[in-house]
Amino acid sequence: MTEPHLITAESVTEGHPDKICDQISDAVLDELLAQDPNSHVAVETCATVGAFMVFGEVTSNGYVDIPGTVRSVLHRIGYTSSAIGLDADSCGVLVSLTGQSAEINQGVSREAGSAEERYERQGAGDQGVMFGYACDETDVLMPLPITLAHRMAQRLAQVRKDGVLPHLRPDGKTQVTVAYDDDGTPREIETVLISTQHDPEVQQDWLRNQLRDEVIDPVLNEVCCDKVKHTGYRMLVNPTGSFVLGGPAADSGLTGRKIIVDTYGGAAHHGGGAFSGKDPSKVDRSAAYAARWVAKNIVAAKLAHRVEVQVAYAIGVAEPVAVNVDTYGTEYDGVTRDMIEQAVRRVFDLRPAAIIDELGLLRPIYSKTAAYGHFGRTDVQFPWEQTNRVEELRSAIDELRKA
């Protein structure tokens, strides 16, 4: 038997320093969008021992109490005492915000007029390349490794907050390695790694057993079911020996530093642009969501088992400069990659303003994206996870077959 191909993906909990920053940035964005849907926002957050700085560019008719927002996010996560390294009520908060560049603004402002007029006028907020991905190895059409890593990270936070494992602290990371057959089918779970912050008195052997019973096995049983072998896996818990000091007290944090965690766990390409703290005029965010929407509909329509969609833009220009579809040779019988790409161009309008309208992206929906992934979620309904273009894609393919 040939050696299996191994694919690994990681996730982090909401108490991880970088994820704290993502959540603060998106909480600020949501508050501004709630007051002024046309807000232009590019907010970053950085964290260090006992202090946060929120900085960037904002043009909006709304107002946010940023120190209050920071403290609210920290309370929700569970950083409420200096004994665990961070106290929401006493940490320092610095704010440095300016208005959006007038030169950028002139290319992305939403002007009055018909939908078609707005779609033509509103250009992309920046140049760049964005990717979307979908595959049929999980029910949510996401790669298995990142799906498992996210679910374990979510459950790690849940058992802490619910008091099932009260000796846990907010910071944590998960990682899952899956063995694949030559045809790209997941075969078995190879390795599961959990590093979790905990109280000083916790014994690692006890913690290992608790994490297996309360976090790892429940997630593997739910997600893998009888489709993928998930017994006999290698289990690693806090490999350095302990994890008492965590959060910003142990490591700095920064918005946008977990872009692979946010997307597909390395199973697909990434254009390099982060999501959190950016309003949807920034195609780093909105076009990446649209590309996932396109990819998921292709797989849901059973046109291909696996697909990556690439979209590229020029700043201030509405029409994408390129749209590419890669199916990795996994198209269903009677369908070609070229046919799928043509169908995508017929069915989806990928101009920034059209994406914003179609997916309803001017709403305050972003805070929940900032931890546990932007794609493939089951605990919340994001508009880019809709499979509402399946029939249109199939019809377009039928027309192309007849042509």
N, C-alpha and C positions, 0 to 999 in steps of 0.2 A: 504494500500500500504506500502511495506517495505521502510525503509529509504534508500536513494541512497548512494552508495559508492563514496566518494569524493577523487579525485586525483588532486594534485596541482603541478605546475611546475613554475620555475622562469627563467627569462633571464635578461641580463644586456646590456646596450648600450656600444658602442665602447669607450665612455668616462669614463667608470667605471675604478677605479684604477687597479684592477686585469687584466681587459681586455686590458688596455693600455700596460701592461707588456707582455701579450700574443702576442699582435700585434708587439711590438718591437722585441721580440725573434724570431717570425716567419719572420719578415722582414730581420733580420740578416741571418737567415737560407736560405731564398730565394736568397739573394744576393750571398751567397757562392755557392749554388747549380747552379746558373746561370753561374758562372765562372768555377766551378769544380763539376760536378755531383756526384763524388765519395767522396765529403766532408763528414767528420764525425763531427757532430755538436750536442752539448748538451748545449744550451745557456739559462740561466735564466736572468730575469730582476726583480729588485725590485725598488719601487718608494716610496718616501716620499716627504715632503714639499719642492718643488723647486729643487729636485735632483733625479737622477736615477743612479743605478749601474747595469751594464751588466757584467755578470760573467759566468764562466763555462769552457767547454773543446771544443776545435776546432782543428781538423787536416785537413788542406785544402791547395790547391794551389791558392785559391782565397784570395782576400783582401776586407775588408769592412771598410768604414769610419763609425765607430759605432756612434760617437756623431752626425754626419750628418744624419744617419739613424734614430736615436732617434728623432731629431728635425723634420725630414720629417714626421714621423708618427704623432707626436703631431700637426703639422700644418694641416694635413689631417683631424684629429679628430675635431680640432677647438679650441685647447688650445693655444691661441695666445696673451694672455694679462694677466698680473698679477692681473688685476681687477677681473678676474674670477677664480683666484687662481693658474694659471700656464701659463708661457710665454715660448713657444718653443724656442725662440731665446736666452733667458737668463738663462734657468735652467742649473743646473750642471749635468755633465755626467761623471761617473767614470767607468773604464773598467778594468776587471781582468780576463784574459783568459789564459788557459794553453792547452797543447796538450792532446789528448785522451790517456788514460792509455794503455800502450803497451800490457798488459795482456788481456784487453777487445778487443783491435784492432786485435789481432791474431785470434780471433774467428769470426770476422765479416768482415774482408777485402774481397773485391770483386776481386778474382783472375781470370787470363785469363783462357780460355778453353771453351768447349762447354757449352750450357745452363745447361744441366744435371750435368755436372761436377761442375759448379758454384753453382747449387742448393744444391748439396751434401756437398760442402765445406763451404759455408757461413752459419754459425750458427746464432742463435738468439743473439741479443745484450745484453740480460739480461734474467733472469728467470721471471716468472710472469704469470698471468691469464688475458685474455682479453675477453670482451663480445661484441657481436653485437646483435641488436634487430630490429624487424620490425613488423608492424601490419597493418591491412587494415582499420583503422578508419579514415585515411586521404588519400588524393590522393597521397601524397608523402610517404606513408607507414610509417608514424611516429605517435607517440601518440599525441592526440589532444592538451593536455595542453601545452606541450613544443612547439608545432608548433605555437599555438596562442601567447605564451609568446615571442617567437623569432620574429614573424611578427610584434607584437606591439613595441618591442624594435627597430627593424629596421625602422618602420614608425616614431617612436619618433625622431630618428636621422634625418630622411628624412625631416620631416616638419620643423625641426630646420634649417637645411642647405639650404632648398629651400626658407626660409623666410616666410613660412606659419605661423609659431609660432616663430618669431624672438627673443622673450624674454626667450626662453629656453636656457639652457647651456648644455655642453656635457655629464655630468654624469647622469645616470638614471637606473632604474630597473623596470621590469614588473613582474607580477605574475598572473596566471590564475588558478582558481579552477573549475573543471568540475565534474558534478554529473553523475555517471554511474549506469546503471541497473545491476541487479544480473548477467546477462549473459555477462557483460563486454562491453555493448554498451553505448556510450556517450549519455546522455539524455538531459542535459541542462548546460548552463554556470551559475555557482553559484556565483562566485566572481571574479572581476577584480581589481587588485591593480597596480597603477602606482606611483612611486616616481621619480620625475624628478627635476633636478637642474634648477633654474630659476633666473632671475634678481630680485633685491630687491623690486622693485615697483610692482611686479605682485600680484594681488589679487587672493586668492585661489578659490573663487567661479567662477571667470572668467576662471581661468586655468582649473578647473574641467569641465566646459562646453566645452571649446575648445578641451580638450583631448578626451572627449566623441565623439565629432563631427568629429574631424580630425584624431584621432588615433584608438580609441577602436572600434567604430561601423563600420568603413570601413573594418577593419580586420575581425571582427566577421561576417559581411555580406559576405565577400569574401570566408572565410575558411569554415564557418559553413553552408552557403547557407540555404537550407530548411531541412537539415539533422539533425541539433541539435538546440534545442530552445535556442535563444540568446537574448531574451527580458526579462526585469525584473530582470536582474542580479544586485547583490550588487556591488557598485563602490566605491573604496577607492583611494583618491589622496593625496599624501604627508601627511600621517596620523599624523606625528608629528606637522604639522601646517605650515612648510615652509622648503625649501631646497635651500638655497642660496650658502652656502659654500660646494663645492664638489670636486671630483677628488682627487689627492694625497694631496691636502691642507687639506682635511677633514679626509682622511683615507689612510693608507699605501696600496701599491699594490704589487703583487707578481705573477710571471708566474706560471700557473698550479693550481691556487686556485679556479677555477670554473669548475671542471671536470664534475659535474652533469649538469650544464648549457651547457657544450660542447657536451653532449651525449644525453640522453633520458629523462632528467628531473626527474629521480628517478623511471621511469616506469620499468627499467631493472636494473640488477646488474652492478657493476663497479669494475674493478680489482684494482683501486687505482692509476694507472699510468696516468700522464698528457701527453698532446700531444705537445703543442707549444714549439718551439725551438729545437726540436729533429729531426734529419734526419731519413729516413725510415729504417735504420739498427736497430733502436730501436723498438722492437716489441710492446712496449707500444703504439706506434702510428700506425705502419703499420699493425699489426695483428688486432688491433681494427677496422681499416678501412676494412680489409679483412672480419672480422666477420660480419660487417654491410652489406657488399657486399653479403655474403652468405645468411644472413637472409632476405635481401630484395628480392633476387632472389627466395627464397623459397615461400615467400608470393605472389610475382608477378606470380609465377607458379601455384598459387592456390592449393598448397599442405597443407597449414595451414593458419588460419586467424591471428595467432600471434605466433611469434617464437623468442627464444633467443639462440644464438650460443655462446658457450664457447670454447676458445682455450688456451692451456697452453704450455709453453716453458721452456727449460733449457738453460742457457747461453752457447753459443758455439755449441749448437746442432741444426741441421737443422730441423729434423722432430718434429712436435709438440708432446709433451708427452701425450696429451689428446685432443680430439675434442668431444664435447657433444652438443646435440641439444635438447632443451626443447620446446615443442609445446603447453604446458598447456592444453592438451586434445582438441585442436581446429583443429585437422587435418580434411581435407575433407574426405567424404565417400570413402572407398576403399584404404585409405592411413594410415599407422601407423607411429608413431614417429620413430621406429627402421628403417623402410624403408627409411624415409627421411634422417636419420643419415648416413645410408649406401650410399645413393645417393650422399650426400655431399662429402663423402670420395672418391667416384669415380670421381666426376666432378671437385672438387677444389683441387689445389695443394697449401697447406698452409705453405710450407717452406718459410722462409723469402725472399730469393733471387727470388723465383718464384712469390711471392706476389708483390715484387718491380717491376719485369719485366711486369707482367700481368696488373698491374694498372698504370704503368708508373710513379712511385713515385720518380724518381730522377730528376724531373723537379721542377722549382720554382713556385709551385702552392699553397703554404701554407699560405701566408699572408691573403687570403680571408677566411680561415677557422677560423681565430683567434677571430672573433666576430660573433655572431648570429648563432652559432652552426656549427658542422662539418657534420651533417647529415640532409637529408630532405630539402636541400636548393633548391630554384627555381630561385634565382638571379644569380647563377653560377653553372657550370657543373663540379662536382667532379667525378673522375673515379670510385670511390667505390660506386657511386649511380647508376651505370649501371645495367640494368636487362638483361645482355647478356648471361646468362647461363640458362634461363628459359627452352628452348627446351631440352637442355642436361639433366637437372634435370628430366623433364617429361619422357624422354626416359629411363633414369636410373630407374625411378619408374616403368615404364612398364616392363622392364627386370626383376626387382625384383618380380613383380607380377607373371610373368611366371615361375620363378625359383621354 
